[in-house]
Each structure stands twice: as structure tokens, then as C-alpha cells.
Amino acid sequence: WDFKQYILGIMFYRYISENITNYINDGERKAGDTTFDYAKLKDSEAESERDNLVKEKGFFILPSELFCNVCKRAKNDENLNETLEKIFNNIENSAKGAESEDDFSGLFDDIDVNSNKLGSTVAKRNEKLVKILDGIASIKLGNYQDNNIDAFGDAYEFLMSMYASNAGKSGGEFYTPQEVSELLTKLAIVGKTSVNKVYDPACGSGSLLLKSAKILGKDNVRNGFFGQEINLTTYNLCRINMFLHDIDYDKFDIACEDTLTSPQHWDDEPFEVIVSNPPYSIKWAGDDNAVLINDPRYSPAGVLAPKGKADFAFIMHSLAWLATNGTASIVCFPGILYRGGAEQKIRKYLVDNNFIDCIIQLPGNLFYGTGIATCIMVLKKSKKDNHILFIDATNECIKVTNNNKMTDNNINNVVEIFKNRNDIEFISKLVSNKDIADNGYSLSVSSYVEKKDLREKIDIVKLNKEIDKIVEREQILRDEIKKIISEIEV
């Protein structure tokens, strides 16, 4: 865990090195030079292609600075830490002034090669860096030219999931389990084969955005992937994750700011797909900031989310960013579905204006660092009815070690129930907005979907007959015992 940034960052360094090498080699070999190898070229000879490569790929790496060449020299490089620092700076600087500048700026900031975390002396730091370089080099990711690009992304996702599972509560801050990502995405794209854009207002490491790319196909997301993340380290992980999954710099726009008070995509076209797992019940400015009540994202509800519980602020933000024909699927802390005060007023606004399409109760213990049974809220601006579908999916999971996990079959079951929008005893209930209003605007699934009674059913008439027989038999035994005692006394 302590070396997470180094391992993931150097894996990214390997990826972009192989990416640019194979891009150049492919071009030269198609032109007739079948023996050309960019990794063996002199730096001075490569410089002539710098501008073209930055325009095409968004960055540039000199042959001597490629991952494979640095690995060869690493053990004998007494200044390896400085070498890597210089290379990372050169990669970032190569994008300065280009369209890709924002996507590469600060990308390696978290890889501090002079940190005491690596060792107390330069020699110890370099020894650790050599081990990391060799470890990343030894991972068999296939040949880039054989279209095994996803191997990099899959390896990165695997490492991210391992780090998240070992990070306790903080793991959930940057990574959403793959099966939850898949369910959120499938709910949001029902009826769609292509969309304009995908957005996540609390994108973490970008797993939700990338799940949309995988399910829809990145070419079917016409204008790209957008997100916002407040944590700098996680923001960098997200951008790296985009590149590793072959999302080009001009197909994503990830911002590092506070979504609730400083949104970064004001002028963009509304999003057809929004998927999000925002942090649960965190503190935010709320009514301490007098300007926020006039913010067009929050003002329609007439009240702000409580200062100590920002959940509905994220929901109102997502609703404001949602296209008329779009769908937003958002993981929610269950308390927001039934608590009173400002949260009840916001629920009233959402229900009365028919923005809530579905509420799904998930199984507990799905997420890293928390056993809470969370929910999913699905929002739409153009619904076909004035009802909300409630789904109890608490049994749609299997036990894996200490956690629950939703299988493909579990996910597909929930999506089918969502699509069909029918009442199923003990599982789903379609409830009118009027009935919800009459119930105090409670959105708790348990208020509308009855739990199946798994207790043993008892036939009271049959039980009484059995009791009568027992009493009758007991009396016979008592009489026998009394008779025996009388005989002994005599």
C-alpha cells in the first residue's frame, strides 16, 4: 500500500513507452523499413518527430528515456532517482502548449523519487526503485501490436482493486467494485446503444467511466468521458487509468476541484449518462455559504443539503448536469431516503417533479471499508409514468470471504426487473408519486416492498390437538406413578 503510487505510476510509464514505440514502429514498417526499432534510435534522430508525435499522441519520449532502456541501465545508474525524475518531467513538459497539456500536467506529481518512504539514503531509494522497475517489467502483458492493449488496463484495475481491498475505509474513496460499476452502468444505458458523453461528478480512479467505455464501446461515446475529483492523488490515478485503457487525451476531461462548490463543466452539453458513487454523508459548506442557495443546481429545491450530510448536494448536482433524454444512476447512503428536515424537502422536490425513476436496495458488505447496505437512485428527466419503482436486491449476491459479491446473473436479474417495471412479490413494487407523498415522501424500499416471512409457519389447530394428546398422555403417566407409589407405601 505504501508504494501504490510508485507501482501504478511506473506501470503507466511502461505503458506510454510501449505505446509510442509501437506507434512509431508500425508507421516505419508500413513504409517499408521492417527492421526499424524506435528504442534503438539516437535521441538526436528522434527529435525531428517531436511535434508530430505530440500532436498525434499528446506526448513525446526520447528513445533513451523509454522504459525498456531505463530498465537496462537501472542497476548501474547511481542517480536512478534523478534519472526518473528528469524523465517524468520531460514527459509532462513535452505536452506544454499542446492540446494535451491539461491531461499530462502534474501526472507524475505523486511519484516522489526522493521520498524517505523509499529509503533513508539515495542508494536505498534506488535499490527500491530498481525492484519496482524490474517487477513492472516482469509482468507479462502480451505484445502491444497484437491488440492486447486491455492487458495494461486490466492489470491496473487488478492492482487498484487489491489496494482498495487492503486500504480499509479509505479504499472506497478511490475505487468502486467492478460489479457495482457494471450494475450502475447497465441501469444508466438501458435503451441506448450510443450516447453523447459519460460523466461522474466524484470519479475517483475512473472505474465507473471506464465501465461505460467497456459496455457501450468507447467509440459509441461520441464526445468522450468527463469527471471531477477533489483528491489530487486520486485525480492523477484517474487520468493514468484513462490512458491505460486506451482513452486518448482528446476523449476525456477530468478536473481536480470540489464538485459541490466549484463545478468545472458548466458550459458543456448536458450528459446522457451519469454514473456515480459519491462519498457518503460528508461535510460541505451548505448554508454557511450564502451564495449556494442561489446556485442553479440547488435553488430549485428551495433548500440546501445539510452541512454534515452532502449526499443530496451530489444528487442535485447530477440532476442539473443530466440531459433531457439522459439517465443518472447514483449510489446513495440509505439514511437520505427517510430522514426528515432539509433532506425530506429535497425528496419532495424530486418526487413532485417526477425526477426519480427507481430506488434499489443493494446487499450489505459490497463496498471496501463499509458493511452498509447502500442503495441506488436512478434519475430521469423524461419519464413515461408518474411512478417510482422500488427493488429489493438484498438477496442478489453471493458470499466471498468476508464480503458479498454480485455475480453477472445477480446484476442481470436486477436490470431485467428495472426494465420490466412490474410488481414482483417480495422483490419489486411500482408506487405512484401520490402514494409516496401520502407516506411522507419516504423513499425507503422497505416502506413499499414487503420482506418475505421466512419464519416457520405453524398450524395452530394442529398444534392444539397435539398439545391435548400430550396432556392426556401426561395424565395417564401421573396416574401410573401414583399407583406405584401407593403400592410401595403399603
HELIX and SHEET records of a PDB file:
HELIX    1   1 LYS A    4  LYS A   30  1                                  27    
HELIX    2   2 TYR A   38  LYS A   40  5                                   3    
HELIX    3   3 ASP A   43  ALA A   46  1                                   4    
HELIX    4   4 GLU A   47  GLU A   49  5                                   3    
HELIX    5   5 ARG A   50  LYS A   57  1                                   8    
HELIX    6   6 PRO A   63  GLU A   65  5                                   3    
HELIX    7   7 PHE A   67  ALA A   74  1                                   8    
HELIX    8   8 LEU A   80  SER A   94  1                                  15    
HELIX    9   9 GLU A  101  PHE A  104  1                                   4    
HELIX   10  10 VAL A  122  SER A  138  1                                  17    
HELIX   11  11 TYR A  144  ASP A  146  5                                   3    
HELIX   12  12 ILE A  149  ASN A  166  1                                  18    
HELIX   13  13 GLY A  168  GLU A  173  5                                   6    
HELIX   14  14 GLN A  178  ALA A  188  1                                  11    
HELIX   15  15 SER A  207  LEU A  216  1                                  10    
HELIX   16  16 LYS A  218  ASN A  220  5                                   3    
HELIX   17  17 LEU A  232  LEU A  244  1                                  13    
HELIX   18  18 TYR A  249  LYS A  251  5                                   3    
HELIX   19  19 GLY A  286  ASP A  288  5                                   3    
HELIX   20  20 LEU A  292  ASN A  294  5                                   3    
HELIX   21  21 SER A  299  ALA A  301  5                                   3    
HELIX   22  22 ASP A  311  TRP A  321  1                                  11    
HELIX   23  23 PRO A  334  LEU A  337  5                                   4    
HELIX   24  24 ALA A  342  ASP A  352  1                                  11    
HELIX   25  25 ASP A  408  ASN A  420  1                                  13    
HELIX   26  26 ASN A  433  ASP A  438  1                                   6    
HELIX   27  27 VAL A  445  SER A  447  5                                   3    
HELIX   28  28 ILE A  460  GLU A  489  1                                  30    
SHEET    1   A 9 PHE A 252  ALA A 255  0                                        
SHEET    2   A 9 PHE A 225  GLN A 228  1                                        
SHEET    3   A 9 VAL A 198  ASP A 200  1                                        
SHEET    4   A 9 PHE A 271  SER A 276  1                                        
SHEET    5   A 9 LEU A 322  CYS A 332  1                                        
SHEET    6   A 9 CYS A 375  LYS A 380 -1                                        
SHEET    7   A 9 ILE A 356  GLN A 361 -1                                        
SHEET    8   A 9 HIS A 387  ASP A 392  1                                        
SHEET    9   A 9 SER A 428  SER A 432 -1                                        
SHEET    1   B 2 ILE A 398  VAL A 400  0                                        
SHEET    2   B 2 ASN A 403  LYS A 405 -1                                        
END                                                                             
